[in-house]
């Protein structure tokens, strides 16, 4: 969505309460692979955050220093996952394990040139499957009306159910950051 951004956005919060609710999607092709980043790489997460989020108004982390990125990523509860196409990174996901057995899919997205390759549903399903490992009681995510037009439908198609909607301030214009 091009700027100017709206002053208010609708945020939809979704959850899955059982691994049996997951509705996976088949892998799109042999060229698609997923792997966990074995050690924190702030520049990698920052790259994906900017490259994916620019179009969708991701702004909260734009003011982060390299130290902020390092502090955020150097926590045992945070995992970064990459989806690649023919060996080329195509998107990423941050899974954050939280108290009470909750896991948040805190960031999830594909680089613009990969959004039409049928990777999103499969990648999301695999991230949900991963989130259910290790004593998880609930997997949750939030999206807003500024995200990719297929985001909410993808979450629901994978088995998430809406539990709350809120109105929140829209993104800060990039010129003000």
N, C-alpha and C positions, 0 to 999 in steps of 0.2 A: 504494500500500500504506500503510495508516494506521500510525502509530506504535503500539506500541513496535516499533522496528526490531530485526531479529535481530543477534546479536553477531558473526556470521560470514556472509559472502555468497560465493556461487560466481561467479567472474568467468570469462567465456568470451572468449577472444581468437580473432579470425577474420582471415583474409587472402585477398587475391586477387592472383595473381602475373602475370596477363596481362589486358589490356583485353578480350580475346576471351571471358573467363569471365563478363563482365557479362551479366546477364539483365534487360534493362530492362523497365519496365512503362509502358504507355501513359498519357498525361496523363488525369486524371479528367474534366476539363471545360475549356472555354475560359477559365473564371474563374480557373484556377490559373496562376500565373506564378512564375518564380524569377529572382532578381537578386542580384548581388554587391554588398555594401555598399562603396561606393567609397573610404571613409576610415574609420579606426577610430572607433567610437562606443561607448565603455565603458558608457554608460547603457543602450544598446540590448541589448548582450550580457548585461549584468547583469539586465535585465528578463526576457529569455527564460530565462536560467539559473534565476532564481527561479520564474518562472511555470510553466515546464515541469517543472523538477526537484523542486519541493516534494513532489509526489506520489510521486516515485521515489527519494527519498533522496539527491539530489545535495547534498552538503554541503561539499566541499573548498573551494569559493570563497566560502562564506558569511562567512568572516572577512576577506575581501579588502577593502582600503581602495580609494577611487577611484584612488589612485596605482598600486595593484597591478593593477587592471583596465587602466589606461592602459599600464603597462609590458608587460603580457601581450599586449595587442592591437596596440601600436605596434611590431610586428615584421614584416618583409617576408614571412616564411614563413607567416604566419597570415592566412587569409581567412575572412570571415564572409559567409554566404549566407542569404537570406531566401526563404521560400516564402510567397506571398500568395494569398488567395482573394477575388476581386472587389475587389482593391486593398487588402485588409486583411491585415496581417502575420499569418500563421498558424503559423509555426515557423521554426527556424533551424538552421544547421549551421556548425561551425567545422572548416575543413580546415587541417591543419598539415603543411607540407612539412618533412621531416626529412632528416638526412644519409643518403647511400647511395641516394637516389631513392625513399625511403619517403614516403608521405603517410598521415597518420592522420586518420580522421574522429573528431575528439576529442570533439565534442558534436553531437548530432543529436536533434531532437525537435519535436513539434507541441504547440501550446497545447491544453489539454483539450477545448475545444469543437470542435476540428478533427480529432480522432483517428478519427472515424467517417466521414470524407468521402473515403476512399480516396486521400489525398494521400501517405501515408507511403512506399509502394512506389515510386511515380513520383519523388518528391522524392529518395529515397535513390539510385535509379538515376541520376538527373541529377547528384547529387553525386559518385557514383563515376565517372561519365563525366568530370566536371570534374577529379577527382583524377588521372585518367590523362593529363592534358595536361602538357606540359613536362618530358619525360624521366623520368617515373615508372617505377620498377621493381616497386613493390609498394604496394598500398593495404591498410590494415588498420584494424581497429576492435575495441573490446572492449565487452561488455555484461555485465550481471549479472542474477541472479535477482530483483532488486528492480525492474528496468526494466519498461516496458510489457510485458504478456504476449505481445504480437505481435512484440517487437523481435528476438529471436533468429531466429524464423521468417522475418521480413522480410529480415534480413541473409543468411540461407542461400538464400532464394528469389531474391535478386539475384546469387548466385554466390559468395558468401564461403564459405570452408571453415575449419573450426575447426582451430587448431594448438596450442592450449594451454588448460587450465583451471587456475585457482588458487583457493585459499580465502583471503579477505582479511577484515579487520575490517569489520563493518557500519557504517552511518552513525552519526554522533554525534547523540544526540537533540537536537532543535532548542532545547530549553530549556537545554542546556549550551553553546550557541554564543553 
